Amino acid sequence: MKQIQKFYLAGLMLAILGIYSNLNAQEKKANWQQLLNEQIQLLGHRNWILVVDAAYPLQSNQGIKTIVSGEEQLDVVKTVLQVIGSEKHVNPEVFLDMEIDFVPEKAAKGIGQYRTDLHQLLKGSTVSKVLHEDLISMVDQSAETFNILVIKSNSTIPYTSVFFRLNCGYWDADAEQQMRVKMEKNK
């Protein structure tokens, strides 16, 4: 009888741990999305949001805040696109690592499907491909003055980071140029 009780208690403990673990995962998911929703209100022109793989380093610059999503990379990219798209004050300029087109499937299982799915997800967006080290330099330079939000996914495929440089949503480069020309004429 005591053996059955011990077995029952052990099973009950495992069930409670499983429920707790599941709640913890749901809480983590809600926390990163809540933080993104809060941060997007503060972020604006010249800020960046990065969706990165699991091995992306934690940077020491005070202007760079890193959070862990615990989710698949493409799910995080989709959420970030939706959040940015729901805001009137910012528009994203999307950057990918140039290396992504050259990573072979043999060396990084799943890269081919990832590229296809990412291309579909970013359809309609202007995407620039830049060498990874150059993107890191751009982010580092921006972080000297502006805030950067890094969201780590659980992806283990190299060169899959998606960099969103935020631009003003209600004022574009053409409007700026026209204003500057007009100002120059009025001198």
VOPAGU-2260 file (C-alpha; in pm, 1 decimal, decimal comma):
REM VOPAGU-2260
SITE   aa  ch    i         X         Y         Z
SITE  MET   A    0       0,0       0,0       0,0
SITE  LYS   A    1     279,8     241,5      92,8
SITE  GLN   A    2     447,4     160,9    -238,6
SITE  ILE   A    3     130,9     265,4    -425,7
SITE  GLN   A    4     107,6     586,3    -222,4
SITE  LYS   A    5     471,5     668,5    -299,9
SITE  PHE   A    6     411,2     597,4    -668,3
SITE  TYR   A    7      95,3     812,4    -661,0
SITE  LEU   A    8     276,3    1099,5    -484,2
SITE  ALA   A    9     567,3    1080,4    -729,0
SITE  GLY   A   10     323,9    1095,8   -1021,9
SITE  LEU   A   11     139,7    1385,7    -862,1
SITE  MET   A   12     466,5    1574,3    -810,2
SITE  LEU   A   13     565,8    1520,1   -1173,9
SITE  ALA   A   14     224,9    1644,3   -1288,2
SITE  ILE   A   15     256,6    1957,3   -1072,0
SITE  LEU   A   16     607,7    2020,9   -1203,5
SITE  GLY   A   17     480,6    1976,2   -1559,3
SITE  ILE   A   18     199,1    2225,7   -1502,3
SITE  TYR   A   19     440,8    2470,8   -1336,9
SITE  SER   A   20     687,8    2433,9   -1623,7
SITE  ASN   A   21     413,0    2492,0   -1879,4
SITE  LEU   A   22     288,5    2799,8   -1691,1
SITE  ASN   A   23     645,7    2928,8   -1668,7
SITE  ALA   A   24     685,7    2888,7   -2047,7
SITE  GLN   A   25     354,3    3067,4   -2108,4
SITE  GLU   A   26     457,1    3344,1   -1868,1
SITE  LYS   A   27     790,1    3384,7   -2049,6
SITE  LYS   A   28     608,8    3410,4   -2383,1
SITE  ALA   A   29     365,2    3665,6   -2245,4
SITE  ASN   A   30     650,3    3861,9   -2084,7
SITE  TRP   A   31     856,6    3910,3   -2402,8
SITE  GLN   A   32     549,5    4005,0   -2603,5
SITE  GLN   A   33     432,7    4242,5   -2331,6
SITE  LEU   A   34     778,1    4398,1   -2318,0
SITE  LEU   A   35     779,7    4438,0   -2697,8
SITE  ASN   A   36     438,1    4605,3   -2686,4
SITE  GLU   A   37     559,2    4843,4   -2414,4
SITE  GLN   A   38     891,8    4915,5   -2583,0
SITE  ILE   A   39     743,6    4987,8   -2926,6
SITE  GLN   A   40     572,6    5291,1   -2773,6
SITE  LEU   A   41     912,0    5423,2   -2664,4
SITE  LEU   A   42    1104,8    5327,0   -2977,6
SITE  GLY   A   43    1117,0    5544,7   -3285,3
SITE  HIS   A   44    1330,6    5662,1   -3571,8
SITE  ARG   A   45    1685,0    5516,5   -3553,2
SITE  ASN   A   46    1603,3    5249,7   -3294,7
SITE  TRP   A   47    1647,5    4884,2   -3387,2
SITE  ILE   A   48    1468,9    4559,1   -3304,7
SITE  LEU   A   49    1667,9    4242,3   -3369,7
SITE  VAL   A   50    1524,8    3891,3   -3383,0
SITE  VAL   A   51    1822,4    3662,8   -3339,8
SITE  ASP   A   52    1921,0    3298,4   -3301,9
SITE  ALA   A   53    2006,3    3130,7   -2972,7
SITE  ALA   A   54    2383,2    3186,1   -3005,6
SITE  TYR   A   55    2362,9    3563,6   -3055,4
SITE  PRO   A   56    2585,8    3714,3   -2785,7
SITE  LEU   A   57    2466,9    3917,5   -2491,6
SITE  GLN   A   58    2621,4    4257,4   -2557,1
SITE  SER   A   59    2761,9    4481,6   -2287,2
SITE  ASN   A   60    2653,5    4816,0   -2434,6
SITE  GLN   A   61    2397,8    4980,7   -2204,9
SITE  GLY   A   62    2186,3    5082,7   -2505,9
SITE  ILE   A   63    2123,0    4721,0   -2601,1
SITE  LYS   A   64    1851,2    4532,9   -2412,2
SITE  THR   A   65    1829,3    4156,1   -2469,0
SITE  ILE   A   66    1528,0    3939,7   -2389,7
SITE  VAL   A   67    1466,2    3569,6   -2448,6
SITE  SER   A   68    1144,9    3466,3   -2621,3
SITE  GLY   A   69    1179,5    3088,7   -2593,8
SITE  GLU   A   70    1000,6    3064,1   -2928,5
SITE  GLU   A   71    1075,0    2969,3   -3286,3
SITE  GLN   A   72    1252,8    3240,9   -3485,5
SITE  LEU   A   73     983,8    3282,1   -3752,6
SITE  ASP   A   74     710,3    3309,1   -3489,0
SITE  VAL   A   75     903,2    3592,2   -3323,2
SITE  VAL   A   76     964,0    3765,4   -3659,2
SITE  LYS   A   77     591,8    3740,2   -3737,9
SITE  THR   A   78     496,7    3890,6   -3401,0
SITE  VAL   A   79     749,6    4174,1   -3438,3
SITE  LEU   A   80     617,2    4251,4   -3787,9
SITE  GLN   A   81     260,9    4259,4   -3654,0
SITE  VAL   A   82     351,6    4486,2   -3363,0
SITE  ILE   A   83     548,8    4729,0   -3580,6
SITE  GLY   A   84     275,0    4718,8   -3846,2
SITE  SER   A   85      11,6    4817,9   -3591,6
SITE  GLU   A   86     197,3    5139,1   -3506,6
SITE  LYS   A   87     165,2    5465,1   -3699,8
SITE  HIS   A   88     482,4    5624,3   -3567,0
SITE  VAL   A   89     733,9    5372,7   -3710,8
SITE  ASN   A   90     805,6    5175,8   -4028,3
SITE  PRO   A   91    1062,5    4897,4   -4044,6
SITE  GLU   A   92    1359,9    4878,5   -4273,7
SITE  VAL   A   93    1452,7    4508,1   -4283,0
SITE  PHE   A   94    1807,9    4374,4   -4299,2
SITE  LEU   A   95    1925,8    4015,3   -4328,0
SITE  ASP   A   96    2270,8    3866,0   -4311,6
SITE  MET   A   97    2409,9    3833,4   -4664,6
SITE  GLU   A   98    2555,1    3500,7   -4556,7
SITE  ILE   A   99    2206,6    3345,8   -4528,5
SITE  ASP   A  100    2202,1    3276,7   -4904,3
SITE  PHE   A  101    2526,0    3079,3   -4886,4
SITE  VAL   A  102    2473,6    2854,2   -4583,8
SITE  PRO   A  103    2441,7    2497,3   -4719,5
SITE  GLU   A  104    2164,0    2265,8   -4602,2
SITE  LYS   A  105    2424,9    1997,2   -4532,2
SITE  ALA   A  106    2594,9    2220,2   -4274,8
SITE  ALA   A  107    2277,6    2372,6   -4127,8
SITE  LYS   A  108    1978,0    2142,0   -4141,6
SITE  GLY   A  109    1657,8    2336,9   -4205,5
SITE  ILE   A  110    1817,1    2646,1   -4363,0
SITE  GLY   A  111    1647,0    2588,5   -4700,1
SITE  GLN   A  112    1297,6    2572,7   -4549,8
SITE  TYR   A  113    1380,7    2865,0   -4319,9
SITE  ARG   A  114    1484,6    3079,9   -4619,7
SITE  THR   A  115    1162,2    2990,3   -4803,8
SITE  ASP   A  116     942,4    3061,5   -4500,6
SITE  LEU   A  117    1125,5    3385,1   -4416,5
SITE  HIS   A  118    1095,8    3507,1   -4776,6
SITE  GLN   A  119     719,6    3444,0   -4759,4
SITE  LEU   A  120     690,6    3617,6   -4422,3
SITE  LEU   A  121     880,6    3925,6   -4545,0
SITE  LYS   A  122     690,8    3940,9   -4875,6
SITE  GLY   A  123     607,1    4303,1   -4949,4
SITE  SER   A  124     888,9    4436,5   -4728,8
SITE  THR   A  125    1199,9    4598,6   -4867,2
SITE  VAL   A  126    1484,7    4375,1   -4755,5
SITE  SER   A  127    1855,2    4458,0   -4771,3
SITE  LYS   A  128    2120,4    4191,3   -4730,4
SITE  VAL   A  129    2440,4    4305,1   -4562,3
SITE  LEU   A  130    2744,2    4115,9   -4434,5
SITE  HIS   A  131    2682,3    4003,7   -4076,1
SITE  GLU   A  132    2982,1    4188,8   -3934,3
SITE  ASP   A  133    2871,0    4510,7   -4107,6
SITE  LEU   A  134    2521,9    4475,9   -3957,0
SITE  ILE   A  135    2673,8    4424,0   -3612,8
SITE  SER   A  136    2883,0    4739,0   -3664,4
SITE  MET   A  137    2573,4    4934,8   -3770,4
SITE  VAL   A  138    2388,6    4820,3   -3458,0
SITE  ASP   A  139    2687,8    4891,1   -3231,5
SITE  GLN   A  140    2724,2    5239,0   -3375,5
SITE  SER   A  141    2352,1    5309,0   -3332,1
SITE  ALA   A  142    2361,0    5179,8   -2974,5
SITE  GLU   A  143    2602,1    5458,2   -2880,9
SITE  THR   A  144    2309,8    5700,9   -2903,2
SITE  PHE   A  145    1991,2    5498,6   -2953,0
SITE  ASN   A  146    1829,9    5195,1   -2790,0
SITE  ILE   A  147    1834,6    4851,4   -2945,5
SITE  LEU   A  148    1596,9    4570,8   -2847,7
SITE  VAL   A  149    1732,4    4219,8   -2910,7
SITE  ILE   A  150    1486,0    3930,3   -2894,7
SITE  LYS   A  151    1654,5    3590,1   -2881,3
SITE  SER   A  152    1471,1    3295,3   -3032,7
SITE  ASN   A  153    1547,9    2928,1   -2986,8
SITE  SER   A  154    1677,8    2894,6   -3344,6
SITE  THR   A  155    1999,9    2703,4   -3394,2
SITE  ILE   A  156    2046,8    2785,3   -3761,6
SITE  PRO   A  157    2331,8    3029,8   -3837,7
SITE  TYR   A  158    2290,8    3368,3   -4006,7
SITE  THR   A  159    1914,4    3378,6   -3958,3
SITE  SER   A  160    1893,6    3704,0   -3762,7
SITE  VAL   A  161    1641,7    3960,5   -3881,1
SITE  PHE   A  162    1731,4    4324,2   -3813,6
SITE  PHE   A  163    1457,3    4588,2   -3811,4
SITE  ARG   A  164    1582,0    4947,2   -3824,4
SITE  LEU   A  165    1290,5    5169,3   -3737,2
SITE  ASN   A  166    1213,7    5473,6   -3946,1
SITE  CYS   A  167     956,2    5743,9   -3890,2
SITE  GLY   A  168     615,2    5616,2   -3994,4
SITE  TYR   A  169     472,4    5951,5   -4093,9
SITE  TRP   A  170     773,8    6121,4   -4255,3
SITE  ASP   A  171     992,7    5966,0   -4522,3
SITE  ALA   A  172    1321,9    6045,8   -4695,4
SITE  ASP   A  173    1146,6    6209,3   -4993,0
SITE  ALA   A  174     952,2    6448,2   -4768,9
SITE  GLU   A  175    1272,2    6528,6   -4581,2
SITE  GLN   A  176    1462,0    6597,4   -4904,1
SITE  GLN   A  177    1186,2    6823,7   -5040,3
SITE  MET   A  178    1183,3    7020,7   -4715,9
SITE  ARG   A  179    1564,1    7058,3   -4722,1
SITE  VAL   A  180    1555,4    7184,6   -5082,5
SITE  LYS   A  181    1287,7    7436,5   -4989,8
SITE  MET   A  182    1488,3    7550,7   -4688,0
SITE  GLU   A  183    1799,1    7594,5   -4904,3
SITE  LYS   A  184    1604,7    7807,6   -5154,2
SITE  ASN   A  185    1476,9    8032,8   -4874,6
SITE  LYS   A  186    1821,6    8120,2   -4742,2
